[in-house]
């Protein structure tokens, strides 16, 4: 990418590629200078009509696992079995966090999917094997009002198998909400739900000894 940027800057500066140097966000040549921001603006305008694309890949011989811990706080109505998620806290070790904003969004998205799996998303079939929960009227996914407070923390570490010290995060964060919620319900009611989702009906029937 650096070579492509230097070549593009040289073209726009009217200089030879060999005479252009790049340092600290500035391209310098005997015919003038240009900042990286100016180069980007010119390449996106009618003056440049060009886009610089560079592709790189990395394949590791190993696949070191990330680690996640999840903690759920729930409120259960003992008369109806209704379970509400009050707060969810997750702590993630995905090695060196390269982009915290993107990593946080990835974690939050996975946590929401895990909460949906744990409390709401119920796949049901009719006696003839047809999918009964085949619309969002029957198949509920969590809305923002169902999620409570979500707190995301990172515990950075250095993964030696990757030159940047990072490792994947992917879907691993989906795994923790269902067991964390089920354990929180058990802690609150003494009811152990061993099938998902943890619904009010299951809680109430277990409280009634059925």
KEBAPA-773010 format. One record per atom (N, C-alpha, C, O): residue in one letter; x, y, z. Coordinates in steps of 0.2 Angstrom, whole numbers, padded with zeros to 4 digits, always signed. Layout:
BEGIN
AXYZ/...
//
This chain:
BEGIN
X+0004-0006+0000/X+0000+0000+0000/X+0004+0006+0000/X+0003+0011-0003/X+0010+0006+0004/X+0014+0012+0004/X+0017+0013-0003/X+0018+0019-0005/X+0019+0008-0006/X+0022+0009-0013/X+0017+0012-0018/X+0018+0016-0022/X+0010+0010-0017/X+0005+0013-0021/X+0004+0020-0020/X+0002+0024-0024/X+0004+0022-0013/X+0003+0029-0011/X+0008+0033-0014/X+0007+0039-0016/X+0015+0031-0014/X+0020+0035-0016/X+0020+0036-0024/X+0021+0041-0026/X+0018+0030-0027/X+0017+0031-0034/X+0011+0036-0036/X+0012+0040-0041/X+0006+0036-0032/X+0000+0040-0034/X+0002+0048-0032/X+0001+0052-0036/X+0006+0048-0026/X+0008+0055-0024/X+0013+0058-0030/X+0013+0064-0031/X+0017+0054-0032/X+0022+0056-0037/X+0019+0058-0043/X+0020+0063-0046/X+0013+0054-0045/X+0010+0056-0051/X+0006+0063-0050/X+0007+0067-0055/X+0003+0064-0045/X+0000+0070-0043/X+0005+0076-0042/X+0003+0082-0044/X+0011+0075-0040/X+0016+0080-0039/X+0020+0081-0045/X+0024+0086-0045/X+0019+0077-0050/X+0023+0078-0056/X+0030+0076-0055/X+0035+0079-0058/X+0032+0071-0051/X+0038+0069-0049/X+0040+0062-0050/X+0035+0058-0051/X+0046+0060-0051/X+0048+0053-0051/X+0046+0049-0045/X+0047+0052-0039/X+0044+0043-0046/X+0043+0039-0040/X+0049+0039-0035/X+0048+0039-0029/X+0055+0038-0038/X+0061+0037-0034/X+0062+0043-0030/X+0066+0042-0025/X+0060+0049-0032/X+0061+0055-0028/X+0057+0057-0023/X+0058+0061-0019/X+0051+0053-0022/X+0046+0054-0017/X+0048+0050-0011/X+0049+0044-0011/X+0047+0053-0005/X+0048+0050+0001/X+0042+0051+0006/X+0039+0056+0005/X+0041+0046+0010/X+0035+0047+0014/X+0037+0046+0021/X+0040+0041+0023/X+0035+0051+0025/X+0036+0050+0032/X+0031+0055+0036/X+0030+0060+0034/X+0029+0052+0042/X+0024+0055+0046/X+0018+0058+0043/X+0016+0064+0045/X+0016+0055+0038/X+0010+0057+0035/X+0010+0062+0029/X+0006+0065+0027/X+0017+0063+0027/X+0018+0068+0022/X+0022+0065+0016/X+0027+0062+0018/X+0021+0066+0010/X+0024+0064+0004/X+0029+0070+0002/X+0026+0076+0001/X+0035+0069+0002/X+0040+0075+0000/X+0043+0073-0007/X+0045+0067-0008/X+0044+0078-0011/X+0048+0077-0017/X+0051+0084-0019/X+0049+0089-0016/X+0056+0084-0024/X+0059+0091-0026/X+0053+0095-0028/X+0055+0102-0028/X+0048+0093-0031/X+0043+0097-0034/X+0037+0099-0029/X+0033+0103-0031/X+0038+0097-0023/X+0033+0099-0018/X+0031+0094-0013/X+0034+0088-0013/X+0026+0095-0009/X+0024+0091-0003/X+0017+0090-0004/X+0013+0094-0007/X+0014+0084-0001/X+0007+0083+0000/X+0006+0078+0006/X+0010+0073+0007/X+0001+0080+0009/X-0001+0076+0015/X-0005+0070+0013/X-0008+0070+0008/X-0005+0065+0018/X-0009+0059+0016/X-0016+0061+0015/X-0020+0058+0011/X-0019+0066+0019/X-0026+0068+0019/X-0027+0071+0012/X-0032+0070+0009/X-0022+0075+0010/X-0023+0078+0003/X-0023+0073-0003/X-0027+0073-0007/X-0019+0068-0002/X-0018+0063-0007/X-0025+0059-0007/X-0028+0058-0013/X-0028+0057-0001/X-0034+0054-0001/X-0040+0058-0004/X-0044+0055-0008/X-0040+0064-0003/X-0045+0069-0006/X-0044+0069-0013/X-0049+0069-0017/X-0038+0070-0016/X-0037+0070-0023/X-0039+0064-0027/X-0042+0064-0032/X-0037+0058-0023/X-0039+0052-0027/X-0046+0051-0027/X-0049+0047-0031/X-0050+0053-0022/X-0057+0052-0022/X-0061+0058-0027/X-0067+0057-0028/X-0057+0063-0029/X-0060+0068-0033/X-0060+0067-0040/X-0057+0061-0042/X-0062+0071-0045/X-0062+0070-0052/X-0054+0071-0054/X-0053+0069-0060/X-0050+0074-0050/X-0043+0075-0052/X-0039+0068-0052/X-0035+0067-0056/X-0041+0064-0047/X-0037+0058-0047/X-0041+0052-0050/X-0038+0048-0054/X-0047+0051-0049/X-0051+0046-0051/X-0048+0039-0050/X-0047+0035-0055/X-0046+0038-0044/X-0042+0032-0043/X-0043+0030-0036/X-0044+0034-0031/X-0043+0023-0035/X-0044+0020-0028/X-0038+0016-0027/X-0036+0012-0031/X-0035+0016-0021/X-0029+0012-0020/X-0031+0006-0016/X-0035+0007-0010/X-0030+0000-0018/X-0032-0006-0014/X-0026-0010-0013/X-0022-0012-0018/X-0026-0013-0007/X-0020-0017-0005/X-0023-0023-0001/X-0027-0022+0003/X-0021-0029-0003/X-0024-0035+0001/X-0018-0039+0004/X-0013-0040+0001/X-0019-0041+0010/X-0014-0045+0013/X-0018-0050+0018/X-0024-0049+0020/X-0015-0056+0018/X-0018-0061+0022/X-0013-0064+0027/X-0007-0064+0026/X-0016-0067+0032/X-0011-0071+0037/X-0015-0077+0039/X-0021-0077+0041/X-0011-0083+0038/X-0014-0089+0041/X-0010-0092+0046/X-0004-0094+0045/X-0012-0093+0052/X-0008-0096+0057/X-0009-0103+0057/X-0013-0106+0055/X-0003-0107+0059/X-0003-0114+0060/X-0007-0116+0066/X-0009-0122+0066/X-0009-0112+0070/X-0013-0114+0076/X-0019-0109+0076/X-0019-0104+0073/X-0024-0111+0080/X-0030-0107+0081/X-0031-0106+0088/X-0035-0109+0091/X-0027-0101+0092/X-0028-0100+0099/X-0035-0098+0101/X-0037-0093+0098/X-0038-0101+0106/X-0045-0099+0107/X-0045-0092+0111/X-0041-0091+0116/X-0050-0088+0110/X-0051-0082+0115/X-0055-0085+0121/X-0058-0090+0121/X-0055-0081+0126/X-0058-0083+0132/X-0063-0077+0134/X-0062-0071+0133/X-0069-0079+0136/X-0075-0075+0138/X-0078-0077+0145/X-0079-0083+0146/X-0079-0072+0149/X-0083-0073+0155/X-0089-0069+0155/X-0088-0063+0153/X-0094-0072+0157/X-0101-0068+0157/X-0104-0068+0164/X-0104-0073+0167/X-0107-0063+0166/X-0111-0062+0172/X-0118-0059+0171/X-0118-0054+0168/X-0123-0063+0173/X-0130-0060+0172/X-0133-0059+0179/X-0133-0062+0183/X-0137-0053+0179/X-0141-0051+0184/X-0148-0051+0182/X-0150-0048+0177/X-0153-0056+0185/X-0160-0056+0183/X-0164-0055+0188/X-0163-0055+0194/X-0170-0053+0186/X-0176-0052+0191/X-0182-0057+0189/X-0184-0057+0183/X-0184-0061+0194/X-0189-0066+0192/X-0195-0065+0196/X-0195-0065+0202/X-0201-0065+0193/X-0207-0064+0196/X-0209-0072+0198/X-0211-0076+0194/X-0209-0073+0205/X-0211-0080+0207/X-0218-0082+0206/X-0220-0088+0206/X-0223-0077+0205/X-0230-0078+0204/X-0231-0080+0196/X-0236-0084+0195/X-0227-0077+0192/X-0228-0078+0185/X-0223-0082+0181/X-0224-0085+0176/X-0217-0082+0184/X-0211-0085+0181/X-0207-0080+0176/X-0202-0082+0173/X-0210-0074+0175/X-0207-0070+0171/X-0200-0068+0173/X-0199-0066+0179/X-0195-0068+0168/X-0188-0067+0170/X-0186-0061+0166/X-0186-0061+0160/X-0183-0056+0169/X-0181-0050+0166/X-0173-0049+0167/X-0171-0050+0173/X-0169-0048+0162/X-0162-0047+0162/X-0161-0040+0164/X-0163-0035+0161/X-0158-0039+0170/X-0157-0032+0173/X-0150-0030+0170/X-0149-0024+0168/X-0145-0034+0171/X-0138-0032+0169/X-0134-0038+0166/X-0135-0043+0169/X-0130-0036+0161/X-0125-0042+0159/X-0118-0039+0158/X-0117-0034+0155/X-0114-0042+0161/X-0107-0040+0161/X-0102-0045+0157/X-0103-0051+0159/X-0098-0043+0153/X-0094-0048+0149/X-0087-0046+0149/X-0086-0040+0148/X-0082-0050+0150/X-0075-0049+0150/X-0072-0054+0145/X-0073-0060+0145/X-0068-0051+0140/X-0066-0054+0135/X-0058-0054+0134/X-0055-0048+0135/X-0055-0059+0133/X-0048-0060+0131/X-0047-0062+0124/X-0048-0068+0123/X-0046-0057+0120/X-0045-0059+0113/X-0038-0057+0110/X-0037-0055+0105/X-0033-0057+0115/X-0026-0056+0114/X-0026-0048+0114/X-0029-0045+0118/X-0021-0045+0110/X-0020-0038+0109/X-0026-0035+0105/X-0028-0038+0099/X-0030-0031+0108/X-0036-0028+0105/X-0033-0023+0100/X-0031-0017+0101/X-0034-0024+0093/X-0032-0020+0088/X-0036-0014+0087/X-0034-0008+0085/X-0043-0015+0087/X-0047-0009+0086/X-0053-0010+0091/X-0057-0014+0090/X-0053-0006+0097/X-0057-0008+0102/X-0064-0006+0100/X-0069-0010+0103/X-0066-0001+0096/X-0072+0000+0094/X-0076-0006+0090/X-0081-0008+0092/X-0072-0008+0086/X-0075-0014+0082/X-0075-0020+0086/X-0080-0024+0086/X-0070-0021+0090/X-0071-0027+0095/X-0077-0026+0100/X-0080-0031+0101/X-0078-0020+0102/X-0084-0019+0107/X-0090-0021+0103/X-0095-0024+0106/X-0091-0018+0097/X-0097-0019+0093/X-0098-0027+0092/X-0104-0029+0092/X-0092-0030+0090/X-0093-0038+0089/X-0095-0041+0096/X-0100-0046+0095/X-0093-0039+0101/X-0095-0042+0108/X-0102-0041+0109/X-0106-0045+0111/X-0104-0034+0109/X-0111-0033+0110/X-0116-0036+0106/X-0121-0039+0108/X-0114-0037+0099/X-0118-0040+0095/X-0119-0048+0096/X-0125-0050+0096/X-0114-0051+0098/X-0114-0058+0100/X-0118-0059+0107/X-0121-0064+0108/X-0117-0054+0111/X-0120-0055+0118/X-0128-0054+0117/X-0132-0058+0120/X-0130-0050+0112/X-0137-0049+0111/X-0140-0055+0108/X-0145-0058+0110/X-0136-0058+0103/X-0138-0065+0100/X-0139-0070+0106/X-0143-0074+0106/X-0134-0070+0110/X-0134-0075+0116/X-0140-0074+0121/X-0143-0079+0123/X-0141-0068+0122/X-0147-0066+0126/X-0154-0069+0123/X-0158-0071+0126/X-0154-0068+0116/X-0160-0070+0113/X-0160-0078+0113/X-0166-0080+0114/X-0155-0081+0112/X-0155-0088+0113/X-0157-0091+0120/X-0160-0096+0121/X-0155-0087+0125/X-0156-0089+0132/X-0163-0087+0134/X-0165-0091+0139/X-0166-0082+0132/X-0172-0080+0135/X-0178-0080+0130/X-0184-0080+0132/X-0177-0079+0123/X-0183-0077+0119/X-0184-0082+0113/X-0189-0084+0112/X-0179-0084+0110/X-0179-0087+0103/X-0181-0094+0104/X-0177-0099+0106/X-0188-0096+0103/X-0190-0103+0104/X-0192-0106+0097/X-0197-0103+0094/X-0189-0111+0095/X-0191-0114+0089/X-0195-0120+0091/X-0194-0125+0094/X-0202-0119+0088/X-0207-0124+0090/X-0210-0127+0083/X-0210-0124+0078/X-0212-0133+0083/X-0214-0137+0078/X-0221-0140+0079/X-0223-0141+0085/X-0225-0140+0074/X-0232-0143+0075/X-0231-0151+0075/X-0226-0153+0074/X-0237-0154+0077/X-0237-0161+0077/X-0235-0164+0070/X-0233-0170+0070/X-0236-0161+0065/X-0234-0163+0058/X-0227-0161+0056/X-0225-0162+0050/X-0224-0158+0061/X-0217-0157+0059/X-0216-0150+0056/X-0210-0148+0053/X-0221-0146+0055/X-0220-0139+0052/X-0218-0134+0057/X-0220-0135+0063/X-0214-0130+0055/X-0211-0124+0059/X-0217-0120+0062/X-0221-0117+0058/X-0218-0120+0068/X-0224-0116+0071/X-0222-0109+0072/X-0226-0104+0071/X-0216-0108+0074/X-0214-0101+0076/X-0210-0098+0070/X-0204-0097+0070/X-0214-0097+0064/X-0211-0095+0058/X-0212-0088+0056/X-0211-0086+0050/X-0214-0083+0061/X-0214-0076+0060/X-0212-0073+0066/X-0211-0076+0072/X-0210-0066+0066/X-0208-0063+0072/X-0214-0061+0077/X-0213-0059+0082/X-0220-0063+0075/X-0225-0063+0080/X-0225-0069+0085/X-0227-0068+0090/X-0222-0075+0082/X-0221-0080+0087/X-0214-0081+0089/X-0213-0083+0094/X-0209-0080+0084/X-0202-0081+0086/X-0199-0074+0088/X-0198-0069+0084/X-0199-0073+0095/X-0197-0066+0097/X-0189-0066+0098/X-0186-0070+0100/X-0187-0060+0095/X-0180-0059+0096/X-0179-0053+0101/X-0184-0049+0101/X-0174-0052+0105/X-0174-0046+0110/X-0174-0040+0107/X-0170-0038+0102/X-0177-0035+0109/X-0177-0028+0107/X-0173-0024+0112/X-0170-0027+0117/X-0171-0018+0111/X-0167-0014+0116/X-0170-0014+0123/X-0166-0014+0128/X-0177-0014+0123/X-0180-0014+0130/X-0179-0020+0134/X-0180-0020+0140/X-0177-0026+0130/X-0177-0032+0134/X-0170-0034+0136/X-0169-0039+0140/X-0165-0029+0135/X-0158-0031+0136/X-0155-0029+0143/X-0150-0032+0145/X-0158-0024+0146/X-0155-0021+0152/X-0148-0018+0150/X-0147-0016+0145/X-0144-0017+0155/X-0138-0014+0154/X-0133-0019+0152/X-0132-0025+0155/X-0129-0018+0147/X-0123-0022+0145/X-0117-0019+0146/X-0116-0013+0143/X-0112-0022+0149/X-0105-0019+0150/X-0100-0023+0147/X-0100-0029+0148/X-0096-0021+0143/X-0091-0025+0140/X-0084-0022+0142/X-0082-0016+0142/X-0080-0027+0144/X-0073-0026+0146/X-0068-0030+0142/X-0070-0036+0141/X-0062-0028+0141/X-0057-0032+0138/X-0051-0033+0143/X-0049-0028+0147/X-0048-0039+0143/X-0042-0041+0147/X-0037-0042+0141/X-0036-0048+0139/X-0033-0037+0139/X-0028-0039+0134/X-0023-0043+0136/X-0021-0043+0142/X-0021-0047+0131/X-0015-0052+0132/X-0011-0052+0126/X-0013-0049+0121/X-0005-0055+0126/X-0001-0056+0120/X-0001-0063+0117/X+0001-0067+0121/X-0004-0064+0111/X-0004-0071+0108/X+0002-0072+0104/X+0003-0069+0099/X+0007-0076+0107/X+0013-0077+0103/X+0013-0080+0096/X+0018-0079+0093/X+0008-0083+0094/X+0007-0086+0088/X+0005-0081+0082/X+0006-0082+0076/X+0004-0075+0084/X+0002-0069+0080/X+0007-0064+0081/X+0008-0062+0086/X+0009-0061+0075/X+0014-0056+0076/X+0012-0049+0079/X+0016-0046+0082/X+0005-0048+0079/X+0002-0042+0082/X+0000-0044+0089/X-0003-0040+0092/X+0000-0050+0091/X-0002-0052+0098/X-0009-0053+0098/X-0012-0054+0104/X-0013-0053+0093/X-0020-0054+0093/X-0023-0061+0092/X-0019-0065+0089/X-0029-0062+0093/X-0032-0068+0091/X-0040-0067+0090/X-0042-0061+0091/X-0043-0072+0088/X-0050-0071+0085/X-0055-0069+0091/X-0053-0070+0097/X-0060-0066+0089/X-0066-0065+0094/X-0072-0068+0092/X-0076-0072+0095/X-0074-0067+0085/X-0079-0070+0082/X-0086-0072+0086/X-0088-0067+0089/X-0088-0078+0086/X-0094-0079+0089/X-0094-0082+0096/X-0099-0084+0099/X-0088-0082+0099/X-0087-0085+0105/X-0091-0082+0111/X-0093-0085+0116/X-0092-0075+0110/X-0096-0072+0115/X-0103-0074+0115/X-0107-0072+0120/X-0106-0077+0110/X-0113-0080+0110/X-0113-0085+0115/X-0119-0086+0118/X-0108-0088+0117/X-0108-0094+0121/X-0110-0093+0128/X-0113-0097+0132/X-0109-0087+0131/X-0109-0086+0138/X-0116-0084+0141/X-0118-0086+0146/X-0120-0080+0137/X-0126-0078+0140/X-0131-0083+0142/X-0134-0083+0148/X-0132-0088+0138/X-0137-0094+0140/X-0136-0097+0147/X-0140-0097+0151/X-0129-0100+0148/X-0128-0103+0154/X-0128-0098+0160/X-0130-0099+0166/X-0125-0091+0159/X-0125-0086+0164/X-0132-0085+0166/X-0133-0084+0172/X-0137-0084+0161/X-0144-0082+0163/X-0147-0088+0167/X-0150-0087+0172/X-0146-0094+0164/X-0149-0100+0168/X-0146-0101+0175/X-0150-0102+0179/X-0140-0099+0176/X-0137-0100+0183/X-0140-0094+0187/X-0141-0095+0193/X-0141-0088+0184/X-0144-0083+0188/X-0151-0084+0190/X-0153-0083+0196/X-0155-0088+0186/X-0161-0090+0187/X-0161-0095+0193/X-0165-0095+0197/X-0157-0100+0192/X-0156-0105+0198/X-0154-0101+0204/X-0157-0103+0210/X-0150-0097+0204/X-0148-0093+0210/X-0154-0089+0213/X-0154-0089+0219/X-0158-0087+0209/X-0164-0083+0212/X-0170-0087+0214/X-0173-0086+0219/X-0170-0093+0211/X-0177-0097+0212/X-0175-0104+0214/X-0180-0108+0217/X-0169-0107+0213/X-0168-0114+0214/X-0170-0118+0208/X-0170-0124+0209/X-0173-0115+0203/X-0175-0119+0197/X-0169-0120+0192/X-0166-0115+0190/X-0168-0126+0190/X-0163-0127+0185/X-0166-0128+0178/X-0169-0134+0177/X-0165-0124+0174/X-0168-0124+0167/X-0162-0127+0163/X-0157-0124+0162/X-0164-0133+0160/X-0159-0136+0156/X-0160-0137+0148/X-0157-0140+0144/X-0165-0133+0146/X-0167-0132+0139/X-0168-0125+0138/X-0170-0121+0142/X-0166-0122+0132/X-0167-0115+0130/X-0173-0115+0125/X-0175-0119+0122/X-0176-0109+0126/X-0175-0103+0130/X-0177-0104+0137/X-0182-0108+0138/X-0175-0100+0142/X-0177-0100+0149/X-0184-0096+0149/X-0183-0090+0149/X-0190-0099+0148/X-0196-0095+0148/X-0199-0095+0154/X-0198-0099+0159/X-0204-0091+0155/X-0208-0090+0161/X-0212-0097+0162/X-0213-0099+0168/X-0214-0100+0157/X-0218-0106+0158/X-0214-0111+0161/X-0216-0115+0166/X-0208-0112+0159/X-0203-0117+0161/X-0202-0116+0169/X-0201-0120+0173/X-0200-0110+0170/X-0199-0108+0177/X-0205-0109+0182/X-0204-0112+0187/X-0211-0107+0179/X-0217-0108+0184/X-0218-0115+0185/X-0220-0117+0190/X-0218-0119+0179/X-0219-0126+0180/X-0214-0130+0185/X-0216-0134+0189/X-0208-0127+0185/X-0203-0130+0189/X-0204-0128+0196/X-0203-0132+0201/X-0206-0122+0197/X-0208-0120+0204/X-0214-0124+0207/X-0214-0125+0213/X-0218-0126+0202/X-0224-0129+0205/X-0223-0137+0205/X-0227-0141+0207/X-0217-0139+0204/X-0215-0146+0204/X-0217-0150+0199/X-0218-0156+0199/X-0219-0147+0193/X-0221-0151+0187/X-0215-0152+0182/X-0217-0155+0177/
//
